[in-house]
Amino acid sequence: MLASAEFSESPARARSGRIIFLNGTSSSGKSSIAEALLQILDGGPYFHLPVDAFHAMRARREVSSDELPQLLRRTWMGFHRAVAGMAAAGNDVVVDHVLSEEWRLLDCLGLFAARDVVLVGVRCSLEELERRERQRGDRPVGLAVSQFDQVHAHGLYDIECDTTAASAADCARQISNFLPQRPVPTAFEQLKVKLRPDLPVVD
């Protein structure tokens, strides 16, 4: 039996981890920025939690068009809860996300400790997104276009970067340099008050 001393720090007393939340369209460079951040961020160690990894875990079987929307929604919901669980256990995480449907943001606002979230807008020109899609060949053509108008519709970030010309390493340094001077209330705190007034305010 494991010694009780190994469990001396209860989940209620453990510090909450930081969530660096990268939001942008498909092919905007989020995963590359996340990997670059893991190399330069102090503390941690940080974990990169990409939603693509959760989709890749799913069994490869045919799914009907009627089943698919709910299956995808459950996958996203499970992903959100996995991120929340990692942070609640004291882990610092970098998340890449696509807030192309409003409910995804609303769900995250209800799950994450808003003070601990650094909301990063990852922007890129439409022309460059289309060029990257063609070059990659592993994304449906037009996916980024279909997400473009909605993904930043909430309109509020702690920090934004533009990968049209800037490299992933440059964007990662920009984010890392911003962290020590991050103001409060955070973007997530402001969005929580605005979009989820049903939730209790936590100091």
C-alpha positions as CSV (number, residue, x, y, z in Angstrom):
1,M,0.0,0.0,0.0
2,L,1.3,3.5,-0.8
3,A,2.3,5.6,2.1
4,S,-0.2,8.3,3.0
5,A,2.6,10.9,2.8
6,E,2.5,10.6,-0.9
7,F,-1.0,12.1,-0.9
8,S,-0.3,14.8,1.6
9,E,-1.1,17.6,-0.9
10,S,-4.8,17.2,-1.6
11,P,-6.3,18.4,-4.9
12,A,-8.1,21.2,-3.1
13,R,-4.7,22.6,-1.9
14,A,-2.7,22.1,-5.1
15,R,-2.0,25.2,-7.1
16,S,-4.0,25.6,-10.2
17,G,-1.9,25.4,-13.4
18,R,-1.8,28.1,-16.1
19,I,-3.6,27.6,-19.4
20,I,-2.1,29.3,-22.4
21,F,-5.0,29.2,-24.8
22,L,-4.1,29.6,-28.5
23,N,-7.2,30.3,-30.6
24,G,-7.1,30.5,-34.4
25,T,-8.3,28.9,-37.6
26,S,-6.9,25.7,-38.9
27,S,-3.5,26.2,-40.5
28,S,-2.9,29.5,-38.6
29,G,0.2,28.1,-36.9
30,K,-1.1,27.3,-33.4
31,S,0.6,23.9,-33.0
32,S,3.9,25.3,-34.2
33,I,3.7,28.2,-31.7
34,A,2.8,25.7,-28.9
35,E,5.8,23.6,-29.6
36,A,8.0,26.7,-29.7
37,L,6.5,27.8,-26.3
38,L,7.4,24.5,-24.7
39,Q,11.1,25.1,-25.5
40,I,11.2,28.6,-23.9
41,L,8.7,28.9,-21.1
42,D,10.0,29.0,-17.5
43,G,8.4,26.9,-14.8
44,G,6.2,24.0,-15.6
45,P,7.1,21.8,-17.3
46,Y,4.3,22.8,-19.7
47,F,2.2,20.2,-21.5
48,H,0.9,20.8,-25.1
49,L,-2.7,19.6,-25.4
50,P,-3.8,19.8,-29.0
51,V,-7.4,18.9,-29.9
52,D,-6.2,17.1,-33.0
53,A,-4.7,14.5,-30.6
54,F,-8.1,13.8,-29.1
55,H,-9.7,13.4,-32.5
56,A,-6.9,11.0,-33.5
57,M,-7.7,8.7,-30.5
58,R,-11.1,7.9,-31.9
59,A,-11.6,4.5,-33.5
60,R,-11.3,4.6,-37.3
61,R,-14.8,3.4,-38.3
62,E,-17.5,4.8,-40.5
63,V,-19.8,7.3,-38.8
64,S,-23.1,8.4,-40.3
65,S,-23.7,12.0,-41.1
66,D,-26.5,12.0,-38.5
67,E,-24.1,10.7,-35.8
68,L,-21.1,12.9,-36.6
69,P,-22.2,16.3,-35.1
70,Q,-22.9,14.8,-31.7
71,L,-19.7,12.7,-31.8
72,L,-17.6,15.7,-32.6
73,R,-19.3,17.7,-29.9
74,R,-18.6,15.0,-27.3
75,T,-15.0,14.9,-28.4
76,W,-14.6,18.7,-27.9
77,M,-16.4,18.5,-24.5
78,G,-14.1,15.7,-23.4
79,F,-11.1,17.7,-24.6
80,H,-12.2,20.7,-22.5
81,R,-12.6,18.6,-19.4
82,A,-9.2,17.0,-19.9
83,V,-7.6,20.4,-20.1
84,A,-9.5,21.6,-17.0
85,G,-8.4,18.4,-15.1
86,M,-4.8,18.9,-16.0
87,A,-4.8,22.5,-14.9
88,A,-6.7,21.7,-11.7
89,A,-4.1,19.2,-10.8
90,G,-1.4,21.9,-11.0
91,N,-0.1,21.3,-14.5
92,D,0.7,24.2,-16.8
93,V,-0.7,23.6,-20.3
94,V,-0.6,25.1,-23.7
95,V,-3.8,24.5,-25.6
96,D,-4.5,25.0,-29.3
97,H,-8.1,25.5,-30.1
98,V,-10.6,26.6,-32.8
99,L,-13.4,28.7,-31.3
100,S,-15.4,28.5,-34.5
101,E,-18.6,27.6,-32.6
102,E,-19.8,29.8,-29.8
103,W,-20.7,26.9,-27.5
104,R,-17.0,25.9,-27.3
105,L,-16.0,29.2,-25.7
106,L,-19.1,29.1,-23.4
107,D,-18.1,25.6,-22.3
108,C,-14.5,26.6,-21.5
109,L,-15.6,29.6,-19.6
110,G,-17.6,27.3,-17.3
111,L,-14.7,24.9,-16.8
112,F,-11.4,26.9,-16.6
113,A,-10.2,29.1,-13.7
114,A,-10.5,32.4,-15.6
115,R,-7.7,34.1,-13.7
116,D,-5.2,31.4,-14.9
117,V,-6.1,31.5,-18.6
118,V,-3.9,33.5,-21.0
119,L,-6.1,33.9,-24.1
120,V,-4.0,34.3,-27.3
121,G,-5.5,35.2,-30.6
122,V,-3.5,33.6,-33.5
123,R,-4.3,35.5,-36.6
124,C,-3.3,34.9,-40.2
125,S,-4.4,36.4,-43.5
126,L,-6.9,34.5,-45.5
127,E,-4.6,34.3,-48.5
128,E,-1.8,32.8,-46.5
129,L,-4.2,30.3,-44.8
130,E,-5.4,29.1,-48.2
131,R,-1.8,28.7,-49.4
132,R,-0.9,26.7,-46.4
133,E,-3.9,24.4,-46.8
134,R,-2.9,23.7,-50.4
135,Q,0.7,23.0,-49.3
136,R,-0.2,20.8,-46.4
137,G,-2.7,18.6,-48.2
138,D,-4.0,17.1,-44.9
139,R,-6.9,19.5,-44.4
140,P,-10.1,19.9,-46.4
141,V,-9.8,22.8,-48.8
142,G,-11.9,25.7,-47.5
143,L,-11.7,24.7,-43.8
144,A,-9.9,27.8,-42.7
145,V,-12.3,30.0,-44.8
146,S,-15.3,28.4,-43.1
147,Q,-13.8,29.2,-39.7
148,F,-12.4,32.6,-40.5
149,D,-15.4,34.9,-39.5
150,Q,-16.4,33.1,-36.4
151,V,-13.2,32.1,-34.7
152,H,-12.4,35.6,-33.4
153,A,-16.0,36.8,-33.1
154,H,-15.8,37.1,-29.3
155,G,-13.3,40.0,-30.0
156,L,-11.3,40.0,-26.8
157,Y,-7.7,38.6,-26.1
158,D,-4.9,39.1,-23.6
159,I,-2.5,39.1,-26.5
160,E,-2.6,38.6,-30.2
161,C,0.0,37.5,-32.8
162,D,-0.1,37.3,-36.6
163,T,1.6,34.4,-38.3
164,T,1.2,35.8,-41.8
165,A,4.8,36.9,-41.8
166,A,6.0,36.2,-38.2
167,S,7.5,32.8,-37.4
168,A,6.2,30.5,-34.7
169,A,9.4,31.2,-32.7
170,D,8.8,35.0,-32.9
171,C,5.2,34.6,-31.8
172,A,6.3,32.3,-28.9
173,R,8.8,34.9,-27.7
174,Q,6.1,37.6,-28.0
175,I,3.8,35.5,-25.8
176,S,6.6,34.6,-23.3
177,N,7.7,38.2,-22.9
178,F,4.1,39.2,-22.2
179,L,3.4,36.8,-19.4
180,P,5.2,38.6,-16.6
181,Q,3.2,41.8,-17.2
182,R,-0.1,40.3,-17.9
183,P,-2.8,42.7,-16.6
184,V,-6.0,41.7,-14.7
185,P,-8.8,41.2,-15.1
186,T,-7.9,38.7,-17.8
187,A,-9.7,38.4,-21.1
188,F,-11.3,35.1,-19.8
189,E,-12.5,36.9,-16.6
190,Q,-14.1,39.6,-18.7
191,L,-15.7,37.2,-21.1
192,K,-17.0,35.1,-18.3
193,V,-18.8,38.2,-16.8
194,K,-20.1,39.1,-20.2
195,L,-21.1,35.7,-21.7
196,R,-21.7,33.5,-18.6
197,P,-23.5,35.7,-16.0
198,D,-25.0,32.5,-14.8
199,L,-21.7,31.5,-13.3
200,P,-20.5,32.5,-9.8
201,V,-17.8,35.2,-9.7
202,V,-14.6,33.7,-8.0
203,D,-12.0,36.0,-6.6
